[in-house]
Amino acid sequence: MTPPPNAPLSAPLPLLGLLTGDVRPLGPKAVPSGMHKEPVSFPLHLGREGFDGDAQADRRVHGGPEKAVHHYPFDHYATWAAELGDQPLLARPGAFGENLSTLGLTEAGVAIGDVFRLGGAVIEVSQARQPCWKLNQRFGIADMALRVQRSGRTGWYYRVLQEGAVAPGDSLVLIDRRLPDWPILRLWRLLYVDMLNRDELAAMAALPLLPEGWRRLAERRLASGAVEDWHGRLSGG
């Protein structure tokens, strides 16, 4: 299911939740994970690699400057609840390991390179989220990561352009749109639907604001004419 279209922000968007978490055991195998996020009620410093007090278990694939902040729209929760049935995780923000929760902005309305002021910090949309197998453990659903990938309801990440304090009552204020033709939804469609569209892949490979790894992914598809194997990421196998 494709997320509904929405317009880019024309007014400040209040945070519904500001969340952080430490590394804890996840799922029946107690794998270490930083996906457990809890809302905070006080200001936090946002540095180049994320919020004070926030942690990631596997720094090879999570966290770092290009994934400093994870944003997941609370707009999607009602749809997930309708699809999944009784899921206590969906009662409040944090189910998807997000740091920021809002209502009113989805993957159709936010683009790579969008720059926001958030409290005393300035952040820039860097990439979409590629769901991993820890979502399966989090929800107790064997194919939850694949469901998120297929839905387009993936969320996205920010890099930090200016460090500063962020409080739960702050709002996202759009201050620049550098690549308005590249909403997260367009990137999702190329990654998982129209996967070998050579024109789109060439355009993706040339995007200066995408992390290098994402540009290399597009270059590999162009060179090989094949799509990379997602099995390990989605199932942990």
Accessible surface in RSA format (square Angstrom, percent):
REM  Atomic radii and reference values for relative SASA: ProtOr
REM  Chains: A
REM  Algorithm: Lee & Richards
REM  Probe-radius: 1.40
REM  Slices: 20
REM RES _ NUM      All-atoms   Total-Side   Main-Chain    Non-polar    All polar
REM                ABS   REL    ABS   REL    ABS   REL    ABS   REL    ABS   REL
RES MET A   1   141.96  73.5  96.03  63.6  45.93 109.4  97.11  82.6  44.85  59.4
RES THR A   2    58.11  41.3  44.10  44.7  14.01  33.4  26.78  36.0  31.34  47.4
RES PRO A   3     4.35   3.2   0.00   0.0   4.35  15.8   1.69   1.4   2.67  16.6
RES PRO A   4    82.04  59.8  76.30  69.6   5.74  20.9  81.91  67.6   0.13   0.8
RES PRO A   5   121.43  88.5 103.87  94.7  17.56  63.8 104.01  85.9  17.42 108.2
RES ASN A   6    44.69  30.8  26.01  25.1  18.68  45.0  34.91  84.0   9.78   9.5
RES ALA A   7    76.66  70.5  58.20  89.8  18.46  42.0  62.61  88.2  14.05  37.2
RES PRO A   8    58.22  42.4  50.24  45.8   7.98  29.0  50.37  41.6   7.85  48.8
RES LEU A   9    27.57  15.4  12.00   8.6  15.57  39.1  14.31  10.1  13.25  35.7
RES SER A  10   120.17 101.5  75.40 100.6  44.76 103.1  52.59 112.0  67.58  94.7
RES ALA A  11    62.58  57.5  51.50  79.5  11.08  25.2  57.58  81.1   5.01  13.3
RES PRO A  12    82.71  60.3  68.69  62.6  14.02  51.0  68.69  56.7  14.02  87.2
RES LEU A  13    16.31   9.1  16.28  11.6   0.04   0.1  16.31  11.5   0.00   0.0
RES PRO A  14    85.05  62.0  80.18  73.1   4.87  17.7  80.18  66.2   4.87  30.3
RES LEU A  15    17.11   9.5   0.00   0.0  17.11  43.0   0.07   0.0  17.04  45.9
RES LEU A  16    85.96  47.9  57.70  41.3  28.26  71.0  60.88  42.8  25.08  67.5
RES GLY A  17     9.24  11.4   0.00   N/A   9.24  11.4   9.24  25.4   0.00   0.0
RES LEU A  18     1.24   0.7   0.00   0.0   1.24   3.1   0.00   0.0   1.24   3.3
RES LEU A  19     0.80   0.4   0.80   0.6   0.00   0.0   0.80   0.6   0.00   0.0
RES THR A  20    14.55  10.3  11.64  11.8   2.91   6.9   0.00   0.0  14.55  22.0
RES GLY A  21     6.46   8.0   0.00   N/A   6.46   8.0   6.46  17.7   0.00   0.0
RES ASP A  22    79.89  56.0  77.16  76.8   2.73   6.4  31.61  74.4  48.27  48.1
RES VAL A  23    64.12  42.2  40.94  37.1  23.17  55.8  40.94  35.6  23.17  62.9
RES ARG A  24    90.04  37.8  86.86  44.3   3.19   7.6  31.85  43.5  58.19  35.3
RES PRO A  25    95.31  69.5  81.43  74.2  13.88  50.5  82.58  68.2  12.73  79.1
RES LEU A  26     5.44   3.0   4.82   3.5   0.62   1.5   5.44   3.8   0.00   0.0
RES GLY A  27    34.00  41.9   0.00   N/A  34.00  41.9  12.18  33.4  21.82  48.9
RES PRO A  28   129.24  94.2  84.29  76.8  44.95 163.4  98.22  81.1  31.01 192.8
RES LYS A  29   169.46  82.7 142.74  87.6  26.72  63.6  92.65  83.4  76.81  81.8
RES ALA A  30    57.26  52.6  43.61  67.3  13.65  31.1  43.71  61.6  13.55  35.9
RES VAL A  31    28.66  18.9  27.27  24.7   1.40   3.4  28.66  24.9   0.00   0.0
RES PRO A  32    80.88  58.9  79.27  72.3   1.62   5.9  80.32  66.3   0.56   3.5
RES SER A  33     1.83   1.5   1.71   2.3   0.12   0.3   0.12   0.3   1.71   2.4
RES GLY A  34    10.12  12.5   0.00   N/A  10.12  12.5   4.75  13.0   5.37  12.0
RES MET A  35    16.03   8.3  10.69   7.1   5.33  12.7  14.67  12.5   1.36   1.8
RES HIS A  36    33.21  18.2  32.29  22.4   0.92   2.4  24.85  25.6   8.37   9.7
RES LYS A  37    12.30   6.0  10.13   6.2   2.16   5.2   7.15   6.4   5.15   5.5
RES GLU A  38    70.77  40.6  70.56  53.4   0.21   0.5  32.32  62.5  38.45  31.4
RES PRO A  39    74.21  54.1  53.94  49.2  20.28  73.7  54.01  44.6  20.20 125.6
RES VAL A  40    22.85  15.0  12.06  10.9  10.79  26.0  15.95  13.9   6.91  18.7
RES SER A  41   103.27  87.3  72.17  96.3  31.11  71.7  47.58 101.3  55.70  78.0
RES PHE A  42   108.78  54.4 107.33  66.5   1.46   3.8 108.78  66.0   0.00   0.0
RES PRO A  43    86.80  63.3  72.12  65.7  14.68  53.4  72.36  59.7  14.44  89.8
RES LEU A  44    17.51   9.8  13.60   9.7   3.91   9.8  17.50  12.3   0.01   0.0
RES HIS A  45    77.52  42.4  71.67  49.8   5.85  15.0  50.93  52.5  26.59  30.9
RES LEU A  46     0.00   0.0   0.00   0.0   0.00   0.0   0.00   0.0   0.00   0.0
RES GLY A  47    11.19  13.8   0.00   N/A  11.19  13.8  11.19  30.7   0.00   0.0
RES ARG A  48   117.46  49.3 113.27  57.7   4.19  10.0  48.34  66.1  69.13  41.9
RES GLU A  49    83.89  48.2  72.33  54.7  11.55  27.5  31.70  61.3  52.19  42.6
RES GLY A  50    10.90  13.4   0.00   N/A  10.90  13.4   3.90  10.7   7.00  15.7
RES PHE A  51     7.18   3.6   0.16   0.1   7.02  18.3   0.42   0.3   6.76  19.3
RES ASP A  52    80.78  56.6  73.65  73.3   7.13  16.9  28.43  66.9  52.35  52.2
RES GLY A  53    63.05  77.7   0.00   N/A  63.05  77.7  40.60 111.4  22.45  50.3
RES ASP A  54    25.60  17.9   2.76   2.7  22.84  54.0   1.21   2.9  24.39  24.3
RES ALA A  55    31.28  28.8  27.17  41.9   4.11   9.3  31.28  44.0   0.00   0.0
RES GLN A  56    37.95  21.2  24.84  18.2  13.11  31.2  13.58  28.9  24.37  18.5
RES ALA A  57    39.08  35.9   4.04   6.2  35.04  79.7   7.39  10.4  31.69  83.9
RES ASP A  58    33.28  23.3  29.70  29.6   3.58   8.5  15.50  36.5  17.78  17.7
RES ARG A  59   121.59  51.1  97.45  49.7  24.14  57.5  56.42  77.1  65.17  39.5
RES ARG A  60   208.77  87.7 169.59  86.4  39.18  93.3  82.96 113.4 125.81  76.3
RES VAL A  61    80.80  53.2  72.10  65.3   8.70  21.0  79.65  69.2   1.15   3.1
RES HIS A  62    44.72  24.4  43.90  30.5   0.82   2.1  28.12  29.0  16.60  19.3
RES GLY A  63    15.16  18.7   0.00   N/A  15.16  18.7   0.73   2.0  14.43  32.3
RES GLY A  64    12.47  15.4   0.00   N/A  12.47  15.4  12.41  34.1   0.06   0.1
RES PRO A  65    73.64  53.7  73.23  66.8   0.41   1.5  73.23  60.5   0.41   2.6
RES GLU A  66    62.72  36.0  61.77  46.7   0.95   2.3  32.07  62.0  30.65  25.0
RES LYS A  67    55.82  27.2  50.45  31.0   5.36  12.8  19.32  17.4  36.49  38.9
RES ALA A  68     2.25   2.1   0.00   0.0   2.25   5.1   0.19   0.3   2.05   5.4
RES VAL A  69     0.22   0.1   0.00   0.0   0.22   0.5   0.22   0.2   0.00   0.0
RES HIS A  70     9.87   5.4   9.42   6.5   0.45   1.2   6.65   6.9   3.22   3.8
RES HIS A  71     0.00   0.0   0.00   0.0   0.00   0.0   0.00   0.0   0.00   0.0
RES TYR A  72     0.30   0.1   0.30   0.2   0.00   0.0   0.30   0.2   0.00   0.0
RES PRO A  73     0.00   0.0   0.00   0.0   0.00   0.0   0.00   0.0   0.00   0.0
RES PHE A  74    46.68  23.4  43.68  27.1   2.99   7.8  43.68  26.5   2.99   8.6
RES ASP A  75    47.88  33.5  26.82  26.7  21.06  49.8  15.36  36.2  32.52  32.4
RES HIS A  76     5.40   3.0   5.14   3.6   0.26   0.7   0.36   0.4   5.04   5.9
RES TYR A  77     5.91   2.8   5.44   3.1   0.47   1.2   5.44   4.1   0.47   0.6
RES ALA A  78    77.42  71.2  63.70  98.3  13.73  31.2  70.40  99.1   7.03  18.6
RES THR A  79    39.98  28.4  35.20  35.7   4.78  11.4  13.62  18.3  26.36  39.9
RES TRP A  80     1.33   0.5   1.33   0.6   0.00   0.0   1.33   0.7   0.00   0.0
RES ALA A  81    41.75  38.4  35.83  55.3   5.92  13.5  36.09  50.8   5.65  15.0
RES ALA A  82    89.97  82.7  48.64  75.1  41.34  94.0  61.31  86.3  28.66  75.9
RES GLU A  83    89.34  51.3  56.35  42.6  32.98  78.5  38.74  74.9  50.60  41.3
RES LEU A  84    30.09  16.8   1.01   0.7  29.08  73.1   5.76   4.0  24.33  65.5
RES GLY A  85    40.85  50.4   0.00   N/A  40.85  50.4  36.17  99.3   4.68  10.5
RES ASP A  86   139.66  97.8 104.04 103.5  35.63  84.2  45.14 106.2  94.53  94.3
RES GLN A  87    34.03  19.0  23.97  17.5  10.06  23.9   0.50   1.1  33.53  25.4
RES PRO A  88   108.39  79.0  90.52  82.5  17.87  65.0  99.56  82.2   8.83  54.9
RES LEU A  89    48.66  27.1  40.74  29.1   7.92  19.9  45.56  32.0   3.09   8.3
RES LEU A  90    15.78   8.8   4.41   3.2  11.37  28.6   4.99   3.5  10.79  29.0
RES ALA A  91    86.18  79.2  48.48  74.8  37.71  85.8  60.25  84.8  25.94  68.7
RES ARG A  92   101.26  42.5 100.17  51.1   1.09   2.6  53.26  72.8  48.00  29.1
RES PRO A  93    23.24  16.9  22.58  20.6   0.66   2.4  22.58  18.6   0.66   4.1
RES GLY A  94     1.21   1.5   0.00   N/A   1.21   1.5   1.21   3.3   0.00   0.0
RES ALA A  95     1.91   1.8   0.00   0.0   1.91   4.3   0.72   1.0   1.18   3.1
RES PHE A  96     0.35   0.2   0.28   0.2   0.07   0.2   0.28   0.2   0.07   0.2
RES GLY A  97     8.39  10.3   0.00   N/A   8.39  10.3   2.37   6.5   6.02  13.5
RES GLU A  98     0.00   0.0   0.00   0.0   0.00   0.0   0.00   0.0   0.00   0.0
RES ASN A  99     5.32   3.7   5.32   5.1   0.00   0.0   0.01   0.0   5.31   5.1
RES LEU A 100     0.00   0.0   0.00   0.0   0.00   0.0   0.00   0.0   0.00   0.0
RES SER A 101     0.00   0.0   0.00   0.0   0.00   0.0   0.00   0.0   0.00   0.0
RES THR A 102     0.00   0.0   0.00   0.0   0.00   0.0   0.00   0.0   0.00   0.0
RES LEU A 103    96.30  53.6  85.24  61.0  11.06  27.8  85.39  60.0  10.92  29.4
RES GLY A 104    41.21  50.8   0.00   N/A  41.21  50.8  28.51  78.2  12.70  28.4
RES LEU A 105     1.05   0.6   1.05   0.8   0.00   0.0   1.05   0.7   0.00   0.0
RES THR A 106     6.34   4.5   6.34   6.4   0.00   0.0   6.34   8.5   0.00   0.0
RES GLU A 107     0.06   0.0   0.06   0.0   0.00   0.0   0.06   0.1   0.00   0.0
RES ALA A 108    18.61  17.1   3.34   5.2  15.27  34.7   3.34   4.7  15.27  40.4
RES GLY A 109     4.05   5.0   0.00   N/A   4.05   5.0   2.99   8.2   1.06   2.4
RES VAL A 110     0.22   0.1   0.06   0.1   0.16   0.4   0.22   0.2   0.00   0.0
RES ALA A 111     0.00   0.0   0.00   0.0   0.00   0.0   0.00   0.0   0.00   0.0
RES ILE A 112     0.00   0.0   0.00   0.0   0.00   0.0   0.00   0.0   0.00   0.0
RES GLY A 113     0.00   0.0   0.00   N/A   0.00   0.0   0.00   0.0   0.00   0.0
RES ASP A 114     1.50   1.1   1.50   1.5   0.00   0.0   0.00   0.0   1.50   1.5
RES VAL A 115     4.16   2.7   4.16   3.8   0.00   0.0   4.16   3.6   0.00   0.0
RES PHE A 116     1.95   1.0   1.95   1.2   0.00   0.0   1.95   1.2   0.00   0.0
RES ARG A 117    99.29  41.7  99.01  50.5   0.28   0.7  36.59  50.0  62.70  38.0
RES LEU A 118     0.00   0.0   0.00   0.0   0.00   0.0   0.00   0.0   0.00   0.0
RES GLY A 119    30.40  37.5   0.00   N/A  30.40  37.5  17.15  47.1  13.25  29.7
RES GLY A 120    35.84  44.2   0.00   N/A  35.84  44.2  28.11  77.1   7.73  17.3
RES ALA A 121     0.00   0.0   0.00   0.0   0.00   0.0   0.00   0.0   0.00   0.0
RES VAL A 122    11.97   7.9  11.97  10.8   0.00   0.0  11.97  10.4   0.00   0.0
RES ILE A 123     0.00   0.0   0.00   0.0   0.00   0.0   0.00   0.0   0.00   0.0
RES GLU A 124     3.41   2.0   3.41   2.6   0.00   0.0   0.00   0.0   3.41   2.8
RES VAL A 125     0.00   0.0   0.00   0.0   0.00   0.0   0.00   0.0   0.00   0.0
RES SER A 126     0.00   0.0   0.00   0.0   0.00   0.0   0.00   0.0   0.00   0.0
RES GLN A 127     4.43   2.5   4.43   3.2   0.00   0.0   0.00   0.0   4.43   3.4
RES ALA A 128     3.24   3.0   2.74   4.2   0.50   1.1   2.74   3.9   0.50   1.3
RES ARG A 129    18.80   7.9  18.29   9.3   0.51   1.2   1.41   1.9  17.39  10.5
RES GLN A 130    53.13  29.7  37.80  27.6  15.33  36.5   7.55  16.1  45.58  34.6
RES PRO A 131     0.00   0.0   0.00   0.0   0.00   0.0   0.00   0.0   0.00   0.0
RES CYS A 132    17.37  13.1  16.58  18.5   0.79   1.9  13.00  32.9   4.37   4.7
RES TRP A 133    67.32  27.0  67.23  32.5   0.08   0.2  45.95  24.5  21.36  34.7
RES LYS A 134    18.62   9.1  18.62  11.4   0.00   0.0  11.86  10.7   6.76   7.2
RES LEU A 135     0.10   0.1   0.10   0.1   0.00   0.0   0.10   0.1   0.00   0.0
RES ASN A 136    13.56   9.3  10.37  10.0   3.19   7.7   5.78  13.9   7.78   7.5
RES GLN A 137    46.54  26.0  37.13  27.1   9.41  22.4   2.45   5.2  44.09  33.4
RES ARG A 138    39.93  16.8  23.94  12.2  15.99  38.1   0.94   1.3  39.00  23.6
RES PHE A 139    10.13   5.1   0.00   0.0  10.13  26.4   1.28   0.8   8.85  25.3
RES GLY A 140    68.47  84.4   0.00   N/A  68.47  84.4  36.51 100.2  31.96  71.6
RES ILE A 141    31.25  17.8  27.43  20.4   3.82   9.2  30.87  22.2   0.37   1.0
RES ALA A 142    99.06  91.1  68.16 105.2  30.91  70.3  76.96 108.4  22.10  58.5
RES ASP A 143    57.43  40.2  53.86  53.6   3.57   8.4  26.20  61.7  31.23  31.1
RES MET A 144     0.00   0.0   0.00   0.0   0.00   0.0   0.00   0.0   0.00   0.0
RES ALA A 145     0.04   0.0   0.04   0.1   0.00   0.0   0.04   0.1   0.00   0.0
RES LEU A 146    45.39  25.3  44.94  32.2   0.44   1.1  44.94  31.6   0.44   1.2
RES ARG A 147    92.90  39.0  87.56  44.6   5.34  12.7  27.99  38.3  64.91  39.3
RES VAL A 148     0.96   0.6   0.96   0.9   0.00   0.0   0.96   0.8   0.00   0.0
RES GLN A 149     2.61   1.5   2.61   1.9   0.00   0.0   0.46   1.0   2.15   1.6
RES ARG A 150   158.93  66.7 148.17  75.5  10.76  25.6  53.30  72.8 105.64  64.0
RES SER A 151     6.90   5.8   5.03   6.7   1.88   4.3   6.84  14.6   0.06   0.1
RES GLY A 152     0.03   0.0   0.00   N/A   0.03   0.0   0.00   0.0   0.03   0.1
RES ARG A 153     6.65   2.8   6.65   3.4   0.00   0.0   4.64   6.3   2.01   1.2
RES THR A 154     1.47   1.0   1.36   1.4   0.11   0.3   1.24   1.7   0.23   0.3
RES GLY A 155     0.00   0.0   0.00   N/A   0.00   0.0   0.00   0.0   0.00   0.0
RES TRP A 156     0.00   0.0   0.00   0.0   0.00   0.0   0.00   0.0   0.00   0.0
RES TYR A 157    21.24   9.9  21.24  12.1   0.00   0.0   8.55   6.4  12.69  15.6
RES TYR A 158     0.00   0.0   0.00   0.0   0.00   0.0   0.00   0.0   0.00   0.0
RES ARG A 159    33.43  14.0  33.43  17.0   0.00   0.0  23.98  32.8   9.45   5.7
RES VAL A 160     7.31   4.8   0.00   0.0   7.31  17.6   0.00   0.0   7.31  19.8
RES LEU A 161    60.71  33.8  44.27  31.7  16.45  41.3  45.11  31.7  15.61  42.0
RES GLN A 162    82.02  45.9  80.49  58.8   1.53   3.7  29.27  62.3  52.75  40.0
RES GLU A 163    73.76  42.3  57.75  43.7  16.00  38.1  17.05  33.0  56.70  46.3
RES GLY A 164    13.35  16.5   0.00   N/A  13.35  16.5  13.35  36.6   0.00   0.0
RES ALA A 165    58.64  53.9  50.04  77.2   8.60  19.6  50.20  70.7   8.44  22.3
RES VAL A 166     0.25   0.2   0.00   0.0   0.25   0.6   0.25   0.2   0.00   0.0
RES ALA A 167    28.33  26.0  27.87  43.0   0.46   1.0  27.87  39.3   0.46   1.2
RES PRO A 168    37.77  27.5  31.54  28.7   6.23  22.6  31.74  26.2   6.03  37.5
RES GLY A 169    71.21  87.8   0.00   N/A  71.21  87.8  41.35 113.5  29.87  66.9
RES ASP A 170    36.10  25.3  32.02  31.9   4.08   9.6   4.84  11.4  31.26  31.2
RES SER A 171    29.19  24.7  21.63  28.9   7.57  17.4   7.80  16.6  21.39  30.0
RES LEU A 172     0.00   0.0   0.00   0.0   0.00   0.0   0.00   0.0   0.00   0.0
RES VAL A 173    57.05  37.5  56.66  51.3   0.39   0.9  57.05  49.6   0.00   0.0
RES LEU A 174    43.05  24.0  19.59  14.0  23.46  59.0  19.59  13.8  23.46  63.1
RES ILE A 175    85.73  48.8  49.40  36.8  36.33  87.6  57.44  41.4  28.30  76.8
RES ASP A 176    62.24  43.6  55.41  55.1   6.83  16.2  17.11  40.3  45.12  45.0
RES ARG A 177    69.05  29.0  48.33  24.6  20.72  49.3  30.61  41.8  38.44  23.3
RES ARG A 178   108.83  45.7  82.78  42.2  26.04  62.0  29.83  40.8  78.99  47.9
RES LEU A 179    33.75  18.8  32.43  23.2   1.32   3.3  33.75  23.7   0.00   0.0
RES PRO A 180    70.14  51.1  56.73  51.7  13.41  48.8  56.73  46.8  13.41  83.4
RES ASP A 181   107.93  75.6  98.97  98.5   8.97  21.2  24.90  58.6  83.04  82.8
RES TRP A 182    13.45   5.4  13.45   6.5   0.00   0.0   4.23   2.3   9.22  15.0
RES PRO A 183    31.49  23.0  31.49  28.7   0.00   0.0  31.49  26.0   0.00   0.0
RES ILE A 184     0.02   0.0   0.02   0.0   0.00   0.0   0.02   0.0   0.00   0.0
RES LEU A 185    27.79  15.5  27.79  19.9   0.00   0.0  27.79  19.5   0.00   0.0
RES ARG A 186    68.19  28.6  61.92  31.6   6.27  14.9  31.02  42.4  37.17  22.5
RES LEU A 187     0.00   0.0   0.00   0.0   0.00   0.0   0.00   0.0   0.00   0.0
RES TRP A 188    10.72   4.3  10.39   5.0   0.33   0.8  10.72   5.7   0.00   0.0
RES ARG A 189    99.83  41.9  99.83  50.9   0.00   0.0  40.07  54.8  59.76  36.2
RES LEU A 190     3.47   1.9   1.71   1.2   1.76   4.4   3.05   2.1   0.42   1.1
RES LEU A 191     0.98   0.5   0.98   0.7   0.00   0.0   0.98   0.7   0.00   0.0
RES TYR A 192    24.58  11.5   7.35   4.2  17.23  44.8   7.26   5.5  17.33  21.4
RES VAL A 193    77.28  50.9  54.71  49.5  22.57  54.4  58.16  50.5  19.12  51.9
RES ASP A 194    67.34  47.2  62.41  62.1   4.93  11.7  20.37  47.9  46.97  46.8
RES MET A 195    58.25  30.2  54.68  36.2   3.57   8.5  54.53  46.4   3.72   4.9
RES LEU A 196    80.50  44.8  64.01  45.8  16.49  41.4  65.73  46.2  14.76  39.7
RES ASN A 197    48.04  33.1  38.50  37.2   9.54  23.0  11.08  26.7  36.97  35.7
RES ARG A 198   139.79  58.7 134.07  68.3   5.71  13.6  64.43  88.1  75.35  45.7
RES ASP A 199   120.96  84.7 111.04 110.5   9.92  23.5  32.00  75.3  88.96  88.7
RES GLU A 200    41.73  24.0  41.73  31.6   0.00   0.0  17.50  33.8  24.23  19.8
RES LEU A 201     1.37   0.8   1.37   1.0   0.00   0.0   1.37   1.0   0.00   0.0
RES ALA A 202    51.14  47.0  43.38  66.9   7.75  17.6  45.28  63.8   5.86  15.5
RES ALA A 203    37.24  34.2  25.87  39.9  11.37  25.9  34.85  49.1   2.39   6.3
RES MET A 204     0.11   0.1   0.11   0.1   0.00   0.0   0.00   0.0   0.11   0.1
RES ALA A 205    18.81  17.3  10.24  15.8   8.57  19.5  10.35  14.6   8.45  22.4
RES ALA A 206    77.02  70.8  49.89  77.0  27.13  61.7  60.21  84.8  16.82  44.6
RES LEU A 207    10.81   6.0  10.61   7.6   0.20   0.5  10.81   7.6   0.00   0.0
RES PRO A 208   102.48  74.7  75.75  69.0  26.73  97.2  83.14  68.6  19.34 120.2
RES LEU A 209    38.50  21.4  36.42  26.1   2.07   5.2  38.50  27.0   0.00   0.0
RES LEU A 210     2.39   1.3   0.00   0.0   2.39   6.0   0.00   0.0   2.39   6.4
RES PRO A 211    16.72  12.2  10.74   9.8   5.97  21.7  16.72  13.8   0.00   0.0
RES GLU A 212   105.43  60.5  98.09  74.2   7.33  17.5  25.50  49.3  79.93  65.3
RES GLY A 213    31.91  39.4   0.00   N/A  31.91  39.4  22.30  61.2   9.61  21.5
RES TRP A 214    20.57   8.3  19.55   9.5   1.02   2.4  12.40   6.6   8.17  13.3
RES ARG A 215    63.19  26.5  63.19  32.2   0.00   0.0   6.17   8.4  57.02  34.6
RES ARG A 216   111.32  46.7 111.17  56.7   0.14   0.3  42.92  58.7  68.39  41.5
RES LEU A 217    16.88   9.4  16.52  11.8   0.36   0.9  16.55  11.6   0.33   0.9
RES ALA A 218     0.00   0.0   0.00   0.0   0.00   0.0   0.00   0.0   0.00   0.0
RES GLU A 219    87.20  50.1  83.02  62.8   4.18  10.0  30.84  59.6  56.36  46.0
RES ARG A 220   130.12  54.6 126.51  64.5   3.61   8.6  73.31 100.2  56.81  34.4
RES ARG A 221     2.56   1.1   1.62   0.8   0.94   2.2   1.80   2.5   0.76   0.5
RES LEU A 222    37.52  20.9  30.43  21.8   7.09  17.8  30.69  21.6   6.83  18.4
RES ALA A 223    94.23  86.6  50.71  78.3  43.52  99.0  61.91  87.2  32.32  85.6
RES SER A 224    76.30  64.5  39.36  52.5  36.94  85.1  45.41  96.7  30.88  43.3
RES GLY A 225    44.71  55.1   0.00   N/A  44.71  55.1  23.44  64.3  21.27  47.6
RES ALA A 226    52.71  48.5  46.45  71.7   6.26  14.2  49.88  70.2   2.82   7.5
RES VAL A 227    48.15  31.7  22.26  20.2  25.89  62.4  22.86  19.9  25.29  68.6
RES GLU A 228    55.52  31.9  37.09  28.1  18.43  43.9  47.07  91.0   8.45   6.9
RES ASP A 229   126.43  88.6  90.49  90.1  35.93  85.0  45.45 107.0  80.98  80.8
RES TRP A 230    52.35  21.0  48.00  23.2   4.34  10.2  48.76  26.0   3.59   5.8
RES HIS A 231   109.20  59.7 101.79  70.8   7.41  18.9  70.49  72.6  38.71  45.0
RES GLY A 232    32.42  40.0   0.00   N/A  32.42  40.0  22.25  61.1  10.18  22.8
RES ARG A 233    56.57  23.8  42.92  21.9  13.65  32.5  43.97  60.1  12.61   7.6
RES LEU A 234    21.95  12.2  18.49  13.2   3.46   8.7  18.53  13.0   3.42   9.2
RES SER A 235    56.48  47.7  31.35  41.8  25.13  57.9  32.73  69.7  23.75  33.3
RES GLY A 236    42.78  52.8   0.00   N/A  42.78  52.8   8.20  22.5  34.58  77.5
RES GLY A 237    73.52  90.7   0.00   N/A  73.52  90.7  56.29 154.5  17.23  38.6
END  Absolute sums over single chains surface
CHAIN  1 A    10141.4       7677.6       2463.8       6017.7       4123.7
END  Absolute sums over all chains
TOTAL         10141.4       7677.6       2463.8       6017.7       4123.7
